[in-house]
Each structure stands twice: as structure tokens, then as C-alpha cells.
Amino acid sequence: MSGGLIEEVGPRDDSFDGETLGDFDDGVAVPGLIDAHAHLCFGYEEGLHFNQRTLDLSTMAESVRARCRALVSAGVTSVRDLGGVSNVVQLARDAIERGDMDGPRILCSGPPITTPTGHLRSFGLLAADEAGCIEAVETLASMGVDVVKVIATGGASTPGTPLGRAQFSLRELRAIVVAARRLRLPVAAHAHGTEGIAMAAAAGVNTIEHCSWIEPDGSVGSIDVRVAAEMCRRRQVAVIAGPLPGDLALRLGHHADVDARSDASSKRLLAVWDNARRARDLGVAVALGTDALFGQFEDHRDLAWRAQALVELAGWSPALALEALWKGGAAAFAMSGRIGVVAPGACADVVVLGGDPRVDIGALRDVRAVFRGGLQVT
């Protein structure tokens, strides 16, 4: 490794271009894990609603720093933070890049753009028309964000905002995309419902977050193949993200003995995951995120547990889950070939595991060493 990049790789492997690293001859070297959708400002079950006038940003900033250290120790070397408060995450990002603290590579959106009555309005930038949308993008650029986040549909954590309904018009979404492109910023669109997914795809966003294909009545519908084809044509990435329902989290590793589909929320999530797999079959690039709200798992291995759930509870193959984790994650970052691979010229983000995740997906949790930009951080 030199200058933060990989210079040479030993015996190659078809899946992740490397098997061993340095003195760790009893481990498996894989690319650093990529969380394509996270919220570093928030803890699990803390909720996303608060009074900003009484918020202690210094306390939140310390929590973000602690989460960054925990994440990189868990092997997560790249994170897209898609919805933060003020400039808290930008400050953490900059401290990591200066070498003042350990943590993952961060691309952050700052506050999301939403409607005055929309999802995440408690800390988002509110826009009621095209002019307001453009102004919000310009505000975010002045805050030093890496990506613009727009809330295209309602969200589960904000009552009264239906997941299956669009919040912005197509003209408003296009205004956001055009303004962001002028400022050389990609756009990530939160979109659970098919209506919002279709609008986000047509508007030309870069990534569609959640991409659940929810119907107006709130049920999980089927993929609109025409919209999926548009996403393929535009090379848009579908990022599946969200915490696990409690019963699924408890059943990991015991799925053969219990009915994982008995709980309504679990059944709903499994249907969403099935849609994601079908989208991948249609050629849509799929990435994996936690949506954390960190702390669902005490070891901070939320991303690894999620990959394991896809395999053990949703019938994904390990290869498909790992593709979403690495190849899809790199595409969401617009860093294909630079992260998510162990190969000459790629960023030297390498994790040494105690086992091979292609054989046992649970090996993603057995982290022995982590290198971020060529430097060992744990």
C-alpha cells in the first residue's frame, strides 16, 4: 500500500481480488464494508423528531464521533450519511480526513430537502415550490455537503406522510437535480412508493433510497418494469436500507426453527427485499445500507447483520448480498473500481476477516484488522 492506494495484490480471487494480507495469513482480506445509507446523528429508537431550539449540537457531535470510531472498528470504511443535523456530520468528515480522529470515509448530505409537512421536517430544509427547491440546494452547497438528499415520498417515522405518495412534483424534483448538477452534486432521493420512485427516476437522480415499491394504500406492490428499465438506462442505484424488525433481528441464525414471516412488519420487509432481488434480476444496481439509527446491535455490526439477514432470512445468495455490499455500494458512492475491491490502484480500504463470507456470511462480523486508506485503525 502506498499513498492510500493498493500497489499490488497477491493471489487473486474472482470475488474480491485478494485472499490474504501481510502477516494475517490465517484470515481473509476483503474490501472495506460500505454502508450506502446511514444517519450518524441518531441512535436506534431515539426517533427523528425533536425541537432544534433545545438541541445540544455538541452532545450530538460527540455521539457522531463515537459512532464513527465504532463503525470503522467494525470494518465499515465508507458511509453515505443521508440526513444529518446542521453541519455536525460535515465536521466529523473533515476531522477524519485531516487524521484528527479514526472513522470511515464519509459522504454527507446535511439536512434533507422536504416539504413543510413532509417526512423529516423536524430537521430538514423546507421547500414548497421550485424556487424553494433550488434555494435549498444552494443552501446545502454552502454548507459543504457531498450529496443532496430529497425526500420524494413519505416515511414510516413521520406520521401522516404516506409512504406510497409522492411529496414533490416531477418539476420540483427536476429543479433539484438541475440545480445540484450545476453545483456538481449528486442527488439521492428517499422514495418508498412506486409513484415517487417513478418521478425520481424520471427526474434523473443518482440513487433511489429504499426503493420499496409501496402502493398508495400502503401495501408492498410489484416492481414497475418500465421504471426499472429507466433506472437501468440512467444507471441509477437502488439502495435498500432500514433497521430490522425486532423479531427478525432475534431470529438470525435460528431461521430454520421459527417462522420468520409470521410478524406483519417482518412479512412486509421480506416483500421489500424480494422486490430488491427482482430489481437486480432486471439489471438494476442494488446497494446495501443500514438506515441506522445506530445501536440496534450492540457490536455496531448493523451492516454485517443486515447482510446476514438477507442470506439467512430472505433467501439471497451470499454472492448477491456481497455484490450489494461492495459493488453496489461503490456505485452509490460513484467510486466504482476505487472502493469495494481489493485491486491495484484502488483505495487501500481492507478488512481482514476470520473466515470467508462467501461460505459463511456471518464471517463479516469476525473482524480481525481494519485498514483505512492504507493505515491500520484496528
C-alpha positions as CSV (number, residue, x, y, z in Angstrom):
1,M,0.0,0.0,0.0
2,S,1.3,3.5,-0.9
3,G,-0.3,6.9,-0.7
4,G,-3.6,5.4,0.5
5,L,-3.8,3.1,-2.6
6,I,-3.2,-0.6,-3.2
7,E,0.0,-1.1,-5.2
8,E,0.0,-4.9,-5.6
9,V,-2.2,-7.8,-4.7
10,G,-1.1,-11.4,-4.1
11,P,-3.0,-14.5,-5.3
12,R,-6.2,-13.2,-6.9
13,D,-9.7,-14.3,-6.2
14,D,-12.7,-13.9,-8.5
15,S,-15.0,-12.3,-5.9
16,F,-12.9,-9.7,-4.2
17,D,-9.4,-9.9,-5.8
18,G,-7.4,-10.9,-2.7
19,E,-7.2,-13.6,-0.1
20,T,-4.5,-12.7,2.4
21,L,-2.8,-9.6,3.6
22,G,0.6,-9.1,5.3
23,D,1.0,-11.2,8.4
24,F,-2.6,-12.2,8.6
25,D,-2.1,-15.4,6.8
26,D,-4.9,-17.1,8.7
27,G,-7.5,-14.6,7.6
28,V,-9.4,-13.5,4.5
29,A,-8.8,-10.0,3.2
30,V,-11.8,-8.3,1.7
31,P,-12.7,-4.7,0.7
32,G,-13.8,-2.4,3.5
33,L,-17.5,-2.6,4.1
34,I,-19.7,0.1,2.5
35,D,-22.8,1.4,4.3
36,A,-24.6,3.2,1.4
37,H,-27.3,4.8,3.7
38,A,-26.9,5.8,7.3
39,H,-27.8,8.6,9.8
40,L,-24.8,9.2,12.0
41,C,-26.6,11.8,14.1
42,F,-29.2,9.4,15.5
43,G,-29.3,6.5,17.8
44,Y,-31.5,3.5,17.5
45,E,-35.1,4.2,18.6
46,E,-34.2,7.8,19.6
47,G,-36.6,9.0,16.9
48,L,-36.2,11.7,14.3
49,H,-38.4,14.3,15.8
50,F,-37.0,17.0,18.2
51,N,-37.1,20.7,18.9
52,Q,-34.0,22.2,17.3
53,R,-34.1,25.1,19.7
54,T,-33.3,22.8,22.6
55,L,-30.9,20.5,20.8
56,D,-27.4,20.3,22.1
57,L,-25.2,20.1,19.0
58,S,-22.0,19.5,21.0
59,T,-23.5,16.4,22.6
60,M,-24.7,15.2,19.2
61,A,-21.3,15.8,17.7
62,E,-19.7,13.6,20.3
63,S,-22.1,10.9,19.6
64,V,-21.3,11.1,15.9
65,R,-17.6,10.8,16.7
66,A,-18.1,7.8,18.9
67,R,-20.2,6.1,16.1
68,C,-17.6,6.8,13.6
69,R,-14.9,5.1,15.7
70,A,-17.2,2.1,16.3
71,L,-18.1,1.8,12.7
72,V,-14.5,1.7,11.4
73,S,-13.6,-0.8,14.1
74,A,-16.5,-3.0,12.7
75,G,-14.9,-2.9,9.3
76,V,-17.1,-0.1,7.8
77,T,-14.7,2.1,5.9
78,S,-17.2,4.1,3.8
79,V,-20.5,5.6,4.8
80,R,-23.1,7.8,3.0
81,D,-24.8,9.9,5.7
82,L,-28.1,10.8,4.2
83,G,-29.8,13.1,6.6
84,G,-27.9,14.9,9.4
85,V,-28.5,17.9,11.6
86,S,-26.8,21.2,10.7
87,N,-23.1,20.6,9.8
88,V,-22.4,18.0,12.5
89,V,-21.5,15.2,10.1
90,Q,-19.5,17.6,7.9
91,L,-17.3,18.4,10.8
92,A,-16.7,14.8,11.6
93,R,-16.0,14.0,8.0
94,D,-13.4,16.8,7.9
95,A,-11.8,15.7,11.1
96,I,-11.4,12.1,9.8
97,E,-9.8,13.4,6.5
98,R,-7.4,15.5,8.5
99,G,-6.4,12.5,10.5
100,D,-7.6,14.0,13.8
101,M,-9.9,11.0,14.5
102,D,-10.5,7.5,13.3
103,G,-13.5,6.8,11.2
104,P,-14.9,5.8,7.8
105,R,-14.8,7.8,4.6
106,I,-18.0,9.9,4.7
107,L,-20.2,11.4,2.0
108,C,-22.8,13.5,3.7
109,S,-26.0,15.3,2.7
110,G,-26.6,17.5,5.7
111,P,-30.3,18.3,6.3
112,P,-32.6,16.7,3.7
113,I,-34.9,18.7,1.4
114,T,-38.5,18.1,2.3
115,T,-41.9,19.7,2.2
116,P,-43.3,21.9,5.1
117,T,-45.5,19.0,6.2
118,G,-43.2,16.2,4.9
119,H,-41.1,13.4,6.3
120,L,-38.0,14.5,8.3
121,R,-39.3,18.1,8.5
122,S,-38.1,18.5,12.1
123,F,-34.5,18.9,10.9
124,G,-34.8,19.2,7.1
125,L,-34.8,22.2,4.7
126,L,-38.4,23.0,3.8
127,A,-39.3,23.7,0.2
128,A,-42.8,24.5,-1.1
129,D,-42.2,25.1,-4.8
130,E,-39.5,25.0,-7.5
131,A,-37.8,28.2,-6.3
132,G,-37.7,26.9,-2.8
133,C,-36.2,23.6,-4.0
134,I,-33.4,25.5,-5.9
135,E,-32.7,27.7,-2.9
136,A,-32.5,24.6,-0.6
137,V,-29.9,23.0,-3.0
138,E,-27.8,26.2,-2.9
139,T,-28.0,26.4,0.9
140,L,-26.7,22.8,1.1
141,A,-23.9,23.6,-1.2
142,S,-22.9,26.5,1.0
143,M,-22.9,24.0,4.0
144,G,-20.2,21.9,2.3
145,V,-22.3,18.7,1.6
146,D,-21.2,16.0,-0.8
147,V,-24.7,14.9,-1.9
148,V,-28.2,16.4,-1.9
149,K,-30.9,14.3,-0.2
150,V,-34.5,14.9,-1.2
151,I,-37.5,13.3,0.4
152,A,-39.6,12.2,-2.5
153,T,-42.2,10.3,-0.6
154,G,-43.5,9.9,3.0
155,G,-41.6,8.0,5.6
156,A,-42.5,5.5,8.3
157,S,-41.1,7.5,11.1
158,T,-43.1,10.6,10.4
159,P,-46.9,10.1,11.0
160,G,-49.2,11.5,8.4
161,T,-46.7,11.2,5.5
162,P,-47.9,8.2,3.4
163,L,-45.0,6.0,2.0
164,G,-46.9,5.4,-1.2
165,R,-47.5,9.0,-2.1
166,A,-45.1,11.5,-3.7
167,Q,-44.3,14.7,-1.8
168,F,-42.8,16.7,-4.6
169,S,-43.9,17.1,-8.2
170,L,-41.8,16.0,-11.1
171,R,-41.0,19.6,-12.0
172,E,-39.8,20.2,-8.4
173,L,-37.6,17.1,-8.4
174,R,-36.1,18.1,-11.8
175,A,-35.4,21.6,-10.4
176,I,-33.4,20.0,-7.6
177,V,-31.5,17.7,-9.9
178,V,-30.6,20.6,-12.3
179,A,-29.5,22.9,-9.5
180,A,-27.4,20.1,-7.9
181,R,-25.7,19.3,-11.2
182,R,-24.8,22.9,-11.7
183,L,-23.1,22.7,-8.4
184,R,-21.6,19.3,-9.2
185,L,-23.5,17.5,-6.5
186,P,-25.3,14.1,-6.9
187,V,-28.8,13.6,-5.7
188,A,-30.2,10.9,-3.5
189,A,-34.0,10.5,-3.4
190,H,-35.8,8.9,-0.5
191,A,-38.6,7.1,-2.2
192,H,-40.6,4.2,-0.8
193,G,-43.6,4.4,-3.1
194,T,-43.8,3.5,-6.7
195,E,-45.2,6.9,-7.6
196,G,-42.2,8.6,-6.0
197,I,-39.7,6.1,-7.4
198,A,-41.0,6.8,-10.9
199,M,-40.8,10.5,-10.5
200,A,-37.3,10.3,-9.0
201,A,-36.1,8.1,-11.9
202,A,-37.6,10.4,-14.5
203,A,-36.0,13.5,-12.8
204,G,-32.6,11.9,-13.1
205,V,-31.5,11.4,-9.5
206,N,-28.4,9.3,-8.9
207,T,-29.7,7.0,-6.2
208,I,-33.1,6.0,-5.1
209,E,-33.1,5.2,-1.3
210,H,-35.3,2.3,0.0
211,C,-37.0,1.8,-3.4
212,S,-39.7,-0.3,-1.8
213,W,-42.4,-0.2,-4.5
214,I,-45.1,0.7,-2.0
215,E,-48.7,1.2,-3.3
216,P,-50.9,4.2,-2.5
217,D,-52.8,2.1,0.0
218,G,-49.5,1.3,1.9
219,S,-49.1,-2.3,0.8
220,V,-45.9,-3.6,-0.9
221,G,-46.6,-3.8,-4.6
222,S,-44.7,-5.3,-7.5
223,I,-41.9,-3.7,-9.4
224,D,-42.9,-1.4,-12.3
225,V,-40.7,-3.0,-15.0
226,R,-40.8,0.2,-17.1
227,V,-39.5,2.3,-14.2
228,A,-36.8,-0.4,-13.6
229,A,-35.8,-0.2,-17.2
230,E,-35.5,3.6,-16.9
231,M,-33.3,3.2,-13.8
232,C,-31.1,0.8,-15.8
233,R,-30.8,3.2,-18.6
234,R,-29.9,6.1,-16.3
235,R,-27.6,3.9,-14.2
236,Q,-29.4,4.8,-11.1
237,V,-28.7,2.8,-7.9
238,A,-31.4,1.4,-5.7
239,V,-30.2,1.5,-2.1
240,I,-32.2,-0.9,0.3
241,A,-31.9,0.4,3.8
242,G,-33.6,0.2,7.1
243,P,-33.3,-1.4,10.6
244,L,-34.5,-4.9,11.1
245,P,-37.8,-5.6,12.8
246,G,-37.1,-6.9,16.3
247,D,-38.3,-10.4,15.7
248,L,-36.1,-10.8,12.6
249,A,-33.1,-9.5,14.5
250,L,-33.7,-12.1,17.2
251,R,-34.1,-14.9,14.7
252,L,-30.9,-14.5,12.9
253,G,-29.1,-17.8,13.0
254,H,-32.3,-19.6,14.0
255,H,-34.4,-19.2,10.9
256,A,-34.8,-23.0,10.4
257,D,-36.6,-23.3,13.7
258,V,-39.1,-20.4,13.5
259,D,-41.4,-18.8,11.0
260,A,-39.7,-15.5,10.1
261,R,-42.8,-14.5,8.1
262,S,-45.3,-14.6,11.0
263,D,-44.9,-11.0,12.1
264,A,-46.6,-8.3,9.8
265,S,-43.6,-6.0,9.8
266,S,-41.3,-8.8,9.0
267,K,-43.5,-10.0,6.2
268,R,-43.5,-6.5,4.8
269,L,-39.8,-6.2,4.9
270,L,-39.2,-9.6,3.3
271,A,-41.5,-8.5,0.5
272,V,-39.4,-5.4,0.0
273,W,-36.2,-7.5,0.0
274,D,-37.8,-9.7,-2.6
275,N,-38.5,-6.7,-4.8
276,A,-34.9,-5.6,-4.4
277,R,-33.8,-9.1,-5.6
278,R,-36.2,-8.9,-8.6
279,A,-34.9,-5.4,-9.4
280,R,-31.4,-6.8,-9.5
281,D,-32.6,-9.6,-11.8
282,L,-33.8,-6.9,-14.1
283,G,-30.4,-5.3,-14.2
284,V,-30.9,-2.5,-11.6
285,A,-27.8,-1.9,-9.5
286,V,-28.6,-2.6,-5.8
287,A,-26.7,-1.3,-2.8
288,L,-27.0,-2.1,0.9
289,G,-27.4,0.4,3.7
290,T,-28.5,0.2,7.4
291,D,-30.5,3.5,7.7
292,A,-29.1,3.3,11.2
293,L,-30.2,5.0,13.7
294,F,-27.2,3.2,15.3
295,G,-27.3,0.8,18.2
296,Q,-29.8,-1.9,17.1
297,F,-26.9,-4.3,17.6
298,E,-24.6,-3.6,20.5
299,D,-21.5,-4.6,18.5
300,H,-22.2,-1.8,15.9
301,R,-22.1,-4.5,13.2
302,D,-25.5,-3.4,11.9
303,L,-24.4,-3.7,8.3
304,A,-23.0,-7.2,8.7
305,W,-26.1,-8.4,10.5
306,R,-28.2,-6.9,7.7
307,A,-26.2,-8.8,5.0
308,Q,-26.6,-12.0,7.1
309,A,-30.4,-11.4,7.3
310,L,-30.6,-11.1,3.6
311,V,-29.0,-14.5,3.2
312,E,-30.5,-16.4,6.2
313,L,-34.0,-14.9,6.2
314,A,-34.7,-13.7,2.7
315,G,-33.1,-16.3,0.5
316,W,-30.4,-14.2,-1.1
317,S,-27.2,-16.0,-2.0
318,P,-24.1,-14.8,-0.2
319,A,-22.7,-13.7,-3.6
320,L,-25.7,-11.4,-4.2
321,A,-25.6,-9.9,-0.7
322,L,-21.8,-9.3,-1.1
323,E,-22.4,-7.7,-4.5
324,A,-24.8,-5.3,-3.0
325,L,-22.4,-4.6,-0.1
326,W,-19.4,-3.9,-2.3
327,K,-20.2,-3.4,-6.0
328,G,-23.5,-1.7,-5.3
329,G,-22.1,0.4,-2.5
330,A,-19.2,1.6,-4.7
331,A,-21.7,2.6,-7.4
332,A,-23.8,4.5,-4.9
333,F,-20.7,6.4,-3.9
334,A,-19.8,6.9,-7.6
335,M,-16.5,5.3,-6.8
336,S,-16.7,2.0,-8.7
337,G,-13.2,0.5,-9.1
338,R,-11.9,2.7,-6.2
339,I,-13.7,1.2,-3.2
340,G,-15.4,-2.1,-2.8
341,V,-12.5,-4.0,-4.4
342,V,-9.0,-5.2,-3.4
343,A,-7.1,-4.5,-6.5
344,P,-4.1,-2.4,-7.7
345,G,-5.0,1.3,-7.8
346,A,-8.0,1.0,-5.5
347,C,-8.2,2.8,-2.2
348,A,-6.4,0.8,0.5
349,D,-9.5,0.1,2.5
350,V,-9.1,-3.5,3.5
351,V,-10.7,-5.7,6.3
352,V,-9.2,-8.9,7.5
353,L,-11.9,-11.4,8.5
354,G,-11.6,-14.7,10.4
355,G,-13.5,-16.5,7.7
356,D,-14.7,-16.4,4.1
357,P,-18.1,-14.6,3.8
358,R,-18.8,-16.3,0.5
359,V,-19.1,-19.6,2.5
360,D,-20.4,-18.1,5.8
361,I,-21.9,-14.7,5.5
362,G,-21.5,-14.4,9.3
363,A,-17.8,-14.0,8.8
364,L,-18.4,-10.3,8.1
365,R,-18.8,-9.9,11.8
366,D,-15.4,-11.6,12.6
367,V,-13.2,-8.6,12.0
368,R,-9.6,-9.2,12.8
369,A,-8.0,-6.0,11.4
370,V,-9.1,-2.9,9.5
371,F,-7.1,-0.7,7.2
372,R,-8.5,2.6,6.1
373,G,-6.5,4.4,3.3
374,G,-3.6,2.1,4.0
375,L,-3.4,2.8,7.7
376,Q,-4.3,0.2,10.3
377,V,-7.1,1.6,12.5
378,T,-7.8,-1.6,14.5
